[in-house]
Amino acid sequence: MEYKDTLNLPLTDFPMKANLNQREPEMLAKWEADGLYRQLEEAGSSKPAYILHDGPPYANGHIHIGHALNKILKDLILKS
């Protein structure tokens, strides 16, 4: 018996493998065709600029996306 057979997992239509190296170019092409970035810019054009004021030093070395995400989420929660 396999371990996965002992788990009570939901059945979904989602593939188990992401295949991001194939799917990502497809998604980017669709977003480009739909003009998604332009739509986002237009939707936020009437809102005031959002500036994240923060900078070095970082205890864990150079800034990376984890630092940015943490700072942005903290700012959003505090400002809302």
PDB file with one MODEL, atoms N, CA, C and O in Angstrom:
MODEL        1
ATOM      1  N   MET A   1       0.850  -1.181   0.000  1.00  0.00           N
ATOM      2  CA  MET A   1       0.000   0.000   0.000  1.00  0.00           C
ATOM      3  C   MET A   1       0.894   1.242   0.000  1.00  0.00           C
ATOM      4  O   MET A   1       1.917   1.288   0.684  1.00  0.00           O
ATOM      5  N   GLU A   2       0.495   2.229  -0.766  1.00  0.00           N
ATOM      6  CA  GLU A   2       1.252   3.476  -0.825  1.00  0.00           C
ATOM      7  C   GLU A   2       0.727   4.456   0.220  1.00  0.00           C
ATOM      8  O   GLU A   2      -0.446   4.428   0.591  1.00  0.00           O
ATOM      9  N   TYR A   3       1.618   5.316   0.679  1.00  0.00           N
ATOM     10  CA  TYR A   3       1.266   6.293   1.705  1.00  0.00           C
ATOM     11  C   TYR A   3       0.128   7.197   1.236  1.00  0.00           C
ATOM     12  O   TYR A   3      -0.765   7.523   2.018  1.00  0.00           O
ATOM     13  N   LYS A   4       0.153   7.607  -0.042  1.00  0.00           N
ATOM     14  CA  LYS A   4      -0.888   8.510  -0.545  1.00  0.00           C
ATOM     15  C   LYS A   4      -2.274   7.880  -0.475  1.00  0.00           C
ATOM     16  O   LYS A   4      -3.276   8.592  -0.400  1.00  0.00           O
ATOM     17  N   ASP A   5      -2.338   6.558  -0.499  1.00  0.00           N
ATOM     18  CA  ASP A   5      -3.631   5.879  -0.407  1.00  0.00           C
ATOM     19  C   ASP A   5      -4.203   5.910   1.007  1.00  0.00           C
ATOM     20  O   ASP A   5      -5.388   5.636   1.197  1.00  0.00           O
ATOM     21  N   THR A   6      -3.388   6.237   1.993  1.00  0.00           N
ATOM     22  CA  THR A   6      -3.854   6.284   3.376  1.00  0.00           C
ATOM     23  C   THR A   6      -4.350   7.673   3.770  1.00  0.00           C
ATOM     24  O   THR A   6      -4.864   7.853   4.874  1.00  0.00           O
ATOM     25  N   LEU A   7      -4.202   8.658   2.879  1.00  0.00           N
ATOM     26  CA  LEU A   7      -4.604  10.023   3.186  1.00  0.00           C
ATOM     27  C   LEU A   7      -5.989  10.314   2.648  1.00  0.00           C
ATOM     28  O   LEU A   7      -6.379   9.790   1.604  1.00  0.00           O
ATOM     29  N   ASN A   8      -6.723  11.135   3.345  1.00  0.00           N
ATOM     30  CA  ASN A   8      -8.044  11.540   2.906  1.00  0.00           C
ATOM     31  C   ASN A   8      -7.913  12.882   2.185  1.00  0.00           C
ATOM     32  O   ASN A   8      -8.143  13.934   2.781  1.00  0.00           O
ATOM     33  N   LEU A   9      -7.544  12.844   0.904  1.00  0.00           N
ATOM     34  CA  LEU A   9      -7.326  14.050   0.121  1.00  0.00           C
ATOM     35  C   LEU A   9      -8.511  14.307  -0.794  1.00  0.00           C
ATOM     36  O   LEU A   9      -9.133  13.361  -1.277  1.00  0.00           O
ATOM     37  N   PRO A  10      -8.833  15.571  -1.040  1.00  0.00           N
ATOM     38  CA  PRO A  10      -9.941  15.865  -1.952  1.00  0.00           C
ATOM     39  C   PRO A  10      -9.567  15.517  -3.391  1.00  0.00           C
ATOM     40  O   PRO A  10      -8.400  15.590  -3.776  1.00  0.00           O
ATOM     41  N   LEU A  11     -10.554  15.145  -4.162  1.00  0.00           N
ATOM     42  CA  LEU A  11     -10.340  14.892  -5.582  1.00  0.00           C
ATOM     43  C   LEU A  11     -10.578  16.187  -6.344  1.00  0.00           C
ATOM     44  O   LEU A  11     -11.622  16.822  -6.196  1.00  0.00           O
ATOM     45  N   THR A  12      -9.610  16.572  -7.153  1.00  0.00           N
ATOM     46  CA  THR A  12      -9.725  17.804  -7.928  1.00  0.00           C
ATOM     47  C   THR A  12      -9.347  17.545  -9.374  1.00  0.00           C
ATOM     48  O   THR A  12      -8.788  16.500  -9.708  1.00  0.00           O
ATOM     49  N   ASP A  13      -9.659  18.511 -10.228  1.00  0.00           N
ATOM     50  CA  ASP A  13      -9.270  18.434 -11.632  1.00  0.00           C
ATOM     51  C   ASP A  13      -7.891  19.038 -11.869  1.00  0.00           C
ATOM     52  O   ASP A  13      -7.388  19.026 -12.992  1.00  0.00           O
ATOM     53  N   PHE A  14      -7.279  19.569 -10.804  1.00  0.00           N
ATOM     54  CA  PHE A  14      -5.982  20.188 -10.947  1.00  0.00           C
ATOM     55  C   PHE A  14      -4.917  19.131 -11.199  1.00  0.00           C
ATOM     56  O   PHE A  14      -4.945  18.062 -10.590  1.00  0.00           O
ATOM     57  N   PRO A  15      -3.985  19.423 -12.086  1.00  0.00           N
ATOM     58  CA  PRO A  15      -2.903  18.462 -12.294  1.00  0.00           C
ATOM     59  C   PRO A  15      -1.979  18.430 -11.081  1.00  0.00           C
ATOM     60  O   PRO A  15      -1.822  19.439 -10.394  1.00  0.00           O
ATOM     61  N   MET A  16      -1.381  17.298 -10.819  1.00  0.00           N
ATOM     62  CA  MET A  16      -0.479  17.167  -9.679  1.00  0.00           C
ATOM     63  C   MET A  16       0.861  17.833  -9.950  1.00  0.00           C
ATOM     64  O   MET A  16       1.559  18.236  -9.019  1.00  0.00           O
ATOM     65  N   LYS A  17       1.220  17.949 -11.222  1.00  0.00           N
ATOM     66  CA  LYS A  17       2.499  18.544 -11.580  1.00  0.00           C
ATOM     67  C   LYS A  17       2.230  19.925 -12.178  1.00  0.00           C
ATOM     68  O   LYS A  17       1.350  20.081 -13.025  1.00  0.00           O
ATOM     69  N   ALA A  18       2.977  20.902 -11.741  1.00  0.00           N
ATOM     70  CA  ALA A  18       2.721  22.277 -12.167  1.00  0.00           C
ATOM     71  C   ALA A  18       3.168  22.543 -13.597  1.00  0.00           C
ATOM     72  O   ALA A  18       2.515  23.314 -14.300  1.00  0.00           O
ATOM     73  N   ASN A  19       4.257  21.933 -14.052  1.00  0.00           N
ATOM     74  CA  ASN A  19       4.798  22.185 -15.394  1.00  0.00           C
ATOM     75  C   ASN A  19       4.974  23.669 -15.666  1.00  0.00           C
ATOM     76  O   ASN A  19       4.613  24.155 -16.737  1.00  0.00           O
ATOM     77  N   LEU A  20       5.528  24.391 -14.695  1.00  0.00           N
ATOM     78  CA  LEU A  20       5.647  25.837 -14.832  1.00  0.00           C
ATOM     79  C   LEU A  20       6.517  26.262 -16.008  1.00  0.00           C
ATOM     80  O   LEU A  20       6.277  27.305 -16.615  1.00  0.00           O
ATOM     81  N   ASN A  21       7.525  25.457 -16.329  1.00  0.00           N
ATOM     82  CA  ASN A  21       8.365  25.842 -17.453  1.00  0.00           C
ATOM     83  C   ASN A  21       7.597  25.841 -18.767  1.00  0.00           C
ATOM     84  O   ASN A  21       8.027  26.486 -19.723  1.00  0.00           O
ATOM     85  N   GLN A  22       6.482  25.140 -18.842  1.00  0.00           N
ATOM     86  CA  GLN A  22       5.632  25.164 -20.033  1.00  0.00           C
ATOM     87  C   GLN A  22       4.465  26.127 -19.862  1.00  0.00           C
ATOM     88  O   GLN A  22       4.093  26.826 -20.805  1.00  0.00           O
ATOM     89  N   ARG A  23       3.889  26.169 -18.675  1.00  0.00           N
ATOM     90  CA  ARG A  23       2.674  26.960 -18.466  1.00  0.00           C
ATOM     91  C   ARG A  23       2.936  28.450 -18.303  1.00  0.00           C
ATOM     92  O   ARG A  23       2.114  29.268 -18.716  1.00  0.00           O
ATOM     93  N   GLU A  24       4.076  28.820 -17.704  1.00  0.00           N
ATOM     94  CA  GLU A  24       4.338  30.232 -17.463  1.00  0.00           C
ATOM     95  C   GLU A  24       4.379  31.049 -18.756  1.00  0.00           C
ATOM     96  O   GLU A  24       3.749  32.105 -18.809  1.00  0.00           O
ATOM     97  N   PRO A  25       5.093  30.611 -19.804  1.00  0.00           N
ATOM     98  CA  PRO A  25       5.055  31.389 -21.047  1.00  0.00           C
ATOM     99  C   PRO A  25       3.641  31.539 -21.618  1.00  0.00           C
ATOM    100  O   PRO A  25       3.305  32.572 -22.196  1.00  0.00           O
ATOM    101  N   GLU A  26       2.822  30.507 -21.453  1.00  0.00           N
ATOM    102  CA  GLU A  26       1.431  30.588 -21.927  1.00  0.00           C
ATOM    103  C   GLU A  26       0.653  31.644 -21.145  1.00  0.00           C
ATOM    104  O   GLU A  26      -0.087  32.439 -21.725  1.00  0.00           O
ATOM    105  N   MET A  27       0.829  31.645 -19.814  1.00  0.00           N
ATOM    106  CA  MET A  27       0.131  32.632 -18.984  1.00  0.00           C
ATOM    107  C   MET A  27       0.587  34.048 -19.311  1.00  0.00           C
ATOM    108  O   MET A  27      -0.236  34.957 -19.425  1.00  0.00           O
ATOM    109  N   LEU A  28       1.892  34.239 -19.463  1.00  0.00           N
ATOM    110  CA  LEU A  28       2.412  35.570 -19.787  1.00  0.00           C
ATOM    111  C   LEU A  28       1.888  36.052 -21.127  1.00  0.00           C
ATOM    112  O   LEU A  28       1.549  37.226 -21.274  1.00  0.00           O
ATOM    113  N   ALA A  29       1.818  35.159 -22.106  1.00  0.00           N
ATOM    114  CA  ALA A  29       1.287  35.531 -23.423  1.00  0.00           C
ATOM    115  C   ALA A  29      -0.189  35.914 -23.321  1.00  0.00           C
ATOM    116  O   ALA A  29      -0.626  36.870 -23.963  1.00  0.00           O
ATOM    117  N   LYS A  30      -0.957  35.178 -22.523  1.00  0.00           N
ATOM    118  CA  LYS A  30      -2.386  35.509 -22.362  1.00  0.00           C
ATOM    119  C   LYS A  30      -2.542  36.859 -21.677  1.00  0.00           C
ATOM    120  O   LYS A  30      -3.370  37.672 -22.089  1.00  0.00           O
ATOM    121  N   TRP A  31      -1.747  37.106 -20.629  1.00  0.00           N
ATOM    122  CA  TRP A  31      -1.828  38.383 -19.927  1.00  0.00           C
ATOM    123  C   TRP A  31      -1.454  39.531 -20.855  1.00  0.00           C
ATOM    124  O   TRP A  31      -2.056  40.603 -20.798  1.00  0.00           O
ATOM    125  N   GLU A  32      -0.460  39.305 -21.709  1.00  0.00           N
ATOM    126  CA  GLU A  32      -0.041  40.330 -22.666  1.00  0.00           C
ATOM    127  C   GLU A  32      -1.154  40.589 -23.681  1.00  0.00           C
ATOM    128  O   GLU A  32      -1.445  41.739 -24.009  1.00  0.00           O
ATOM    129  N   ALA A  33      -1.773  39.514 -24.177  1.00  0.00           N
ATOM    130  CA  ALA A  33      -2.858  39.646 -25.155  1.00  0.00           C
ATOM    131  C   ALA A  33      -4.068  40.348 -24.545  1.00  0.00           C
ATOM    132  O   ALA A  33      -4.730  41.139 -25.218  1.00  0.00           O
ATOM    133  N   ASP A  34      -4.358  40.068 -23.288  1.00  0.00           N
ATOM    134  CA  ASP A  34      -5.504  40.689 -22.609  1.00  0.00           C
ATOM    135  C   ASP A  34      -5.216  42.115 -22.146  1.00  0.00           C
ATOM    136  O   ASP A  34      -6.132  42.835 -21.748  1.00  0.00           O
ATOM    137  N   GLY A  35      -3.953  42.524 -22.196  1.00  0.00           N
ATOM    138  CA  GLY A  35      -3.600  43.857 -21.717  1.00  0.00           C
ATOM    139  C   GLY A  35      -3.790  43.989 -20.215  1.00  0.00           C
ATOM    140  O   GLY A  35      -4.221  45.034 -19.730  1.00  0.00           O
ATOM    141  N   LEU A  36      -3.473  42.941 -19.485  1.00  0.00           N
ATOM    142  CA  LEU A  36      -3.737  42.918 -18.052  1.00  0.00           C
ATOM    143  C   LEU A  36      -2.997  44.025 -17.306  1.00  0.00           C
ATOM    144  O   LEU A  36      -3.578  44.683 -16.443  1.00  0.00           O
ATOM    145  N   TYR A  37      -1.726  44.238 -17.628  1.00  0.00           N
ATOM    146  CA  TYR A  37      -0.958  45.271 -16.927  1.00  0.00           C
ATOM    147  C   TYR A  37      -1.555  46.661 -17.177  1.00  0.00           C
ATOM    148  O   TYR A  37      -1.637  47.483 -16.265  1.00  0.00           O
ATOM    149  N   ARG A  38      -1.966  46.906 -18.407  1.00  0.00           N
ATOM    150  CA  ARG A  38      -2.594  48.183 -18.744  1.00  0.00           C
ATOM    151  C   ARG A  38      -3.893  48.364 -17.957  1.00  0.00           C
ATOM    152  O   ARG A  38      -4.172  49.457 -17.465  1.00  0.00           O
ATOM    153  N   GLN A  39      -4.676  47.309 -17.838  1.00  0.00           N
ATOM    154  CA  GLN A  39      -5.927  47.374 -17.079  1.00  0.00           C
ATOM    155  C   GLN A  39      -5.666  47.681 -15.612  1.00  0.00           C
ATOM    156  O   GLN A  39      -6.391  48.461 -14.995  1.00  0.00           O
ATOM    157  N   LEU A  40      -4.623  47.062 -15.054  1.00  0.00           N
ATOM    158  CA  LEU A  40      -4.282  47.317 -13.654  1.00  0.00           C
ATOM    159  C   LEU A  40      -3.836  48.762 -13.459  1.00  0.00           C
ATOM    160  O   LEU A  40      -4.191  49.398 -12.466  1.00  0.00           O
ATOM    161  N   GLU A  41      -3.055  49.279 -14.414  1.00  0.00           N
ATOM    162  CA  GLU A  41      -2.624  50.675 -14.324  1.00  0.00           C
ATOM    163  C   GLU A  41      -3.814  51.623 -14.396  1.00  0.00           C
ATOM    164  O   GLU A  41      -3.884  52.593 -13.641  1.00  0.00           O
ATOM    165  N   GLU A  42      -4.750  51.345 -15.303  1.00  0.00           N
ATOM    166  CA  GLU A  42      -5.930  52.195 -15.443  1.00  0.00           C
ATOM    167  C   GLU A  42      -6.803  52.137 -14.194  1.00  0.00           C
ATOM    168  O   GLU A  42      -7.337  53.157 -13.760  1.00  0.00           O
ATOM    169  N   ALA A  43      -6.948  50.949 -13.618  1.00  0.00           N
ATOM    170  CA  ALA A  43      -7.784  50.795 -12.423  1.00  0.00           C
ATOM    171  C   ALA A  43      -7.197  51.556 -11.235  1.00  0.00           C
ATOM    172  O   ALA A  43      -7.945  52.042 -10.386  1.00  0.00           O
ATOM    173  N   GLY A  44      -5.879  51.664 -11.165  1.00  0.00           N
ATOM    174  CA  GLY A  44      -5.264  52.350 -10.045  1.00  0.00           C
ATOM    175  C   GLY A  44      -4.840  53.771 -10.331  1.00  0.00           C
ATOM    176  O   GLY A  44      -4.212  54.410  -9.487  1.00  0.00           O
ATOM    177  N   SER A  45      -5.174  54.284 -11.520  1.00  0.00           N
ATOM    178  CA  SER A  45      -4.693  55.617 -11.896  1.00  0.00           C
ATOM    179  C   SER A  45      -5.281  56.732 -11.042  1.00  0.00           C
ATOM    180  O   SER A  45      -4.657  57.782 -10.886  1.00  0.00           O
ATOM    181  N   SER A  46      -6.460  56.523 -10.492  1.00  0.00           N
ATOM    182  CA  SER A  46      -7.084  57.570  -9.686  1.00  0.00           C
ATOM    183  C   SER A  46      -6.676  57.498  -8.211  1.00  0.00           C
ATOM    184  O   SER A  46      -7.014  58.387  -7.430  1.00  0.00           O
ATOM    185  N   LYS A  47      -5.958  56.453  -7.834  1.00  0.00           N
ATOM    186  CA  LYS A  47      -5.554  56.286  -6.444  1.00  0.00           C
ATOM    187  C   LYS A  47      -4.224  56.990  -6.194  1.00  0.00           C
ATOM    188  O   LYS A  47      -3.426  57.139  -7.119  1.00  0.00           O
ATOM    189  N   PRO A  48      -3.974  57.422  -4.967  1.00  0.00           N
ATOM    190  CA  PRO A  48      -2.695  58.066  -4.668  1.00  0.00           C
ATOM    191  C   PRO A  48      -1.543  57.065  -4.762  1.00  0.00           C
ATOM    192  O   PRO A  48      -1.740  55.858  -4.617  1.00  0.00           O
ATOM    193  N   ALA A  49      -0.353  57.580  -5.006  1.00  0.00           N
ATOM    194  CA  ALA A  49       0.819  56.717  -5.131  1.00  0.00           C
ATOM    195  C   ALA A  49       1.096  56.018  -3.808  1.00  0.00           C
ATOM    196  O   ALA A  49       0.933  56.613  -2.743  1.00  0.00           O
ATOM    197  N   TYR A  50       1.508  54.778  -3.871  1.00  0.00           N
ATOM    198  CA  TYR A  50       1.861  53.995  -2.692  1.00  0.00           C
ATOM    199  C   TYR A  50       3.374  53.853  -2.680  1.00  0.00           C
ATOM    200  O   TYR A  50       3.949  53.248  -3.585  1.00  0.00           O
ATOM    201  N   ILE A  51       4.012  54.399  -1.679  1.00  0.00           N
ATOM    202  CA  ILE A  51       5.464  54.359  -1.586  1.00  0.00           C
ATOM    203  C   ILE A  51       5.837  53.596  -0.327  1.00  0.00           C
ATOM    204  O   ILE A  51       5.372  53.907   0.769  1.00  0.00           O
ATOM    205  N   LEU A  52       6.684  52.592  -0.503  1.00  0.00           N
ATOM    206  CA  LEU A  52       7.138  51.780   0.612  1.00  0.00           C
ATOM    207  C   LEU A  52       8.493  52.315   1.054  1.00  0.00           C
ATOM    208  O   LEU A  52       9.498  52.115   0.373  1.00  0.00           O
ATOM    209  N   HIS A  53       8.516  52.988   2.185  1.00  0.00           N
ATOM    210  CA  HIS A  53       9.761  53.553   2.714  1.00  0.00           C
ATOM    211  C   HIS A  53      10.407  52.547   3.647  1.00  0.00           C
ATOM    212  O   HIS A  53       9.934  52.321   4.760  1.00  0.00           O
ATOM    213  N   ASP A  54      11.474  51.957   3.190  1.00  0.00           N
ATOM    214  CA  ASP A  54      12.210  51.026   4.022  1.00  0.00           C
ATOM    215  C   ASP A  54      13.557  50.797   3.357  1.00  0.00           C
ATOM    216  O   ASP A  54      13.694  51.005   2.152  1.00  0.00           O
ATOM    217  N   GLY A  55      14.520  50.385   4.100  1.00  0.00           N
ATOM    218  CA  GLY A  55      15.818  50.166   3.492  1.00  0.00           C
ATOM    219  C   GLY A  55      16.746  49.384   4.383  1.00  0.00           C
ATOM    220  O   GLY A  55      16.362  48.929   5.461  1.00  0.00           O
ATOM    221  N   PRO A  56      17.991  49.229   3.916  1.00  0.00           N
ATOM    222  CA  PRO A  56      18.976  48.449   4.660  1.00  0.00           C
ATOM    223  C   PRO A  56      19.269  49.095   5.998  1.00  0.00           C
ATOM    224  O   PRO A  56      18.904  50.258   6.169  1.00  0.00           O
ATOM    225  N   PRO A  57      19.872  48.466   6.922  1.00  0.00           N
ATOM    226  CA  PRO A  57      20.442  47.121   6.777  1.00  0.00           C
ATOM    227  C   PRO A  57      19.412  46.033   7.058  1.00  0.00           C
ATOM    228  O   PRO A  57      18.473  46.229   7.830  1.00  0.00           O
ATOM    229  N   TYR A  58      19.603  44.901   6.427  1.00  0.00           N
ATOM    230  CA  TYR A  58      18.765  43.730   6.666  1.00  0.00           C
ATOM    231  C   TYR A  58      19.600  42.694   7.399  1.00  0.00           C
ATOM    232  O   TYR A  58      20.745  42.443   7.026  1.00  0.00           O
ATOM    233  N   ALA A  59      19.047  42.103   8.420  1.00  0.00           N
ATOM    234  CA  ALA A  59      19.799  41.147   9.242  1.00  0.00           C
ATOM    235  C   ALA A  59      20.211  39.910   8.450  1.00  0.00           C
ATOM    236  O   ALA A  59      21.225  39.283   8.755  1.00  0.00           O
ATOM    237  N   ASN A  60      19.433  39.566   7.444  1.00  0.00           N
ATOM    238  CA  ASN A  60      19.699  38.338   6.689  1.00  0.00           C
ATOM    239  C   ASN A  60      20.447  38.596   5.391  1.00  0.00           C
ATOM    240  O   ASN A  60      20.408  37.749   4.499  1.00  0.00           O
ATOM    241  N   GLY A  61      21.119  39.718   5.248  1.00  0.00           N
ATOM    242  CA  GLY A  61      21.863  39.996   4.019  1.00  0.00           C
ATOM    243  C   GLY A  61      21.087  40.921   3.107  1.00  0.00           C
ATOM    244  O   GLY A  61      20.306  41.755   3.566  1.00  0.00           O
ATOM    245  N   HIS A  62      21.305  40.769   1.820  1.00  0.00           N
ATOM    246  CA  HIS A  62      20.659  41.628   0.833  1.00  0.00           C
ATOM    247  C   HIS A  62      19.152  41.376   0.789  1.00  0.00           C
ATOM    248  O   HIS A  62      18.683  40.283   1.106  1.00  0.00           O
ATOM    249  N   ILE A  63      18.406  42.403   0.391  1.00  0.00           N
ATOM    250  CA  ILE A  63      16.955  42.269   0.322  1.00  0.00           C
ATOM    251  C   ILE A  63      16.562  41.236  -0.730  1.00  0.00           C
ATOM    252  O   ILE A  63      17.207  41.115  -1.772  1.00  0.00           O
ATOM    253  N   HIS A  64      15.512  40.508  -0.444  1.00  0.00           N
ATOM    254  CA  HIS A  64      14.962  39.561  -1.406  1.00  0.00           C
ATOM    255  C   HIS A  64      13.443  39.651  -1.331  1.00  0.00           C
ATOM    256  O   HIS A  64      12.903  40.417  -0.532  1.00  0.00           O
ATOM    257  N   ILE A  65      12.756  38.877  -2.153  1.00  0.00           N
ATOM    258  CA  ILE A  65      11.299  38.987  -2.268  1.00  0.00           C
ATOM    259  C   ILE A  65      10.604  38.683  -0.943  1.00  0.00           C
ATOM    260  O   ILE A  65       9.523  39.212  -0.684  1.00  0.00           O
ATOM    261  N   GLY A  66      11.199  37.847  -0.106  1.00  0.00           N
ATOM    262  CA  GLY A  66      10.604  37.565   1.202  1.00  0.00           C
ATOM    263  C   GLY A  66      10.572  38.793   2.087  1.00  0.00           C
ATOM    264  O   GLY A  66       9.587  39.037   2.783  1.00  0.00           O
ATOM    265  N   HIS A  67      11.662  39.579   2.063  1.00  0.00           N
ATOM    266  CA  HIS A  67      11.672  40.829   2.824  1.00  0.00           C
ATOM    267  C   HIS A  67      10.588  41.766   2.295  1.00  0.00           C
ATOM    268  O   HIS A  67       9.806  42.328   3.062  1.00  0.00           O
ATOM    269  N   ALA A  68      10.555  41.923   0.979  1.00  0.00           N
ATOM    270  CA  ALA A  68       9.592  42.847   0.369  1.00  0.00           C
ATOM    271  C   ALA A  68       8.156  42.433   0.700  1.00  0.00           C
ATOM    272  O   ALA A  68       7.341  43.272   1.082  1.00  0.00           O
ATOM    273  N   LEU A  69       7.851  41.159   0.555  1.00  0.00           N
ATOM    274  CA  LEU A  69       6.497  40.685   0.846  1.00  0.00           C
ATOM    275  C   LEU A  69       6.128  40.965   2.302  1.00  0.00           C
ATOM    276  O   LEU A  69       5.026  41.435   2.586  1.00  0.00           O
ATOM    277  N   ASN A  70       7.035  40.681   3.209  1.00  0.00           N
ATOM    278  CA  ASN A  70       6.785  40.922   4.622  1.00  0.00           C
ATOM    279  C   ASN A  70       6.503  42.398   4.887  1.00  0.00           C
ATOM    280  O   ASN A  70       5.542  42.729   5.581  1.00  0.00           O
ATOM    281  N   LYS A  71       7.327  43.279   4.344  1.00  0.00           N
ATOM    282  CA  LYS A  71       7.148  44.722   4.562  1.00  0.00           C
ATOM    283  C   LYS A  71       5.842  45.213   3.952  1.00  0.00           C
ATOM    284  O   LYS A  71       5.126  46.003   4.567  1.00  0.00           O
ATOM    285  N   ILE A  72       5.528  44.749   2.746  1.00  0.00           N
ATOM    286  CA  ILE A  72       4.310  45.192   2.063  1.00  0.00           C
ATOM    287  C   ILE A  72       3.076  44.724   2.829  1.00  0.00           C
ATOM    288  O   ILE A  72       2.139  45.497   3.029  1.00  0.00           O
ATOM    289  N   LEU A  73       3.072  43.454   3.260  1.00  0.00           N
ATOM    290  CA  LEU A  73       1.919  42.955   4.004  1.00  0.00           C
ATOM    291  C   LEU A  73       1.728  43.706   5.312  1.00  0.00           C
ATOM    292  O   LEU A  73       0.603  44.023   5.697  1.00  0.00           O
ATOM    293  N   LYS A  74       2.839  43.991   5.996  1.00  0.00           N
ATOM    294  CA  LYS A  74       2.721  44.758   7.240  1.00  0.00           C
ATOM    295  C   LYS A  74       2.155  46.144   6.971  1.00  0.00           C
ATOM    296  O   LYS A  74       1.283  46.611   7.704  1.00  0.00           O
ATOM    297  N   ASP A  75       2.650  46.813   5.915  1.00  0.00           N
ATOM    298  CA  ASP A  75       2.137  48.134   5.570  1.00  0.00           C
ATOM    299  C   ASP A  75       0.662  48.104   5.219  1.00  0.00           C
ATOM    300  O   ASP A  75      -0.099  48.962   5.666  1.00  0.00           O
ATOM    301  N   LEU A  76       0.242  47.114   4.413  1.00  0.00           N
ATOM    302  CA  LEU A  76      -1.156  47.028   4.008  1.00  0.00           C
ATOM    303  C   LEU A  76      -2.055  46.818   5.213  1.00  0.00           C
ATOM    304  O   LEU A  76      -3.115  47.434   5.312  1.00  0.00           O
ATOM    305  N   ILE A  77      -1.644  45.960   6.122  1.00  0.00           N
ATOM    306  CA  ILE A  77      -2.476  45.674   7.293  1.00  0.00           C
ATOM    307  C   ILE A  77      -2.579  46.919   8.177  1.00  0.00           C
ATOM    308  O   ILE A  77      -3.658  47.256   8.665  1.00  0.00           O
ATOM    309  N   LEU A  78      -1.453  47.594   8.375  1.00  0.00           N
ATOM    310  CA  LEU A  78      -1.460  48.780   9.224  1.00  0.00           C
ATOM    311  C   LEU A  78      -2.257  49.930   8.586  1.00  0.00           C
ATOM    312  O   LEU A  78      -2.947  50.668   9.291  1.00  0.00           O
ATOM    313  N   LYS A  79      -2.166  50.082   7.272  1.00  0.00           N
ATOM    314  CA  LYS A  79      -2.870  51.183   6.613  1.00  0.00           C
ATOM    315  C   LYS A  79      -4.342  50.904   6.393  1.00  0.00           C
ATOM    316  O   LYS A  79      -5.123  51.830   6.174  1.00  0.00           O
ATOM    317  N   SER A  80      -4.729  49.648   6.447  1.00  0.00           N
ATOM    318  CA  SER A  80      -6.161  49.358   6.254  1.00  0.00           C
ATOM    319  C   SER A  80      -6.786  49.199   7.618  1.00  0.00           C
ATOM    320  O   SER A  80      -7.987  48.950   7.721  1.00  0.00           O
TER     321      SER A  80
ENDMDL
END
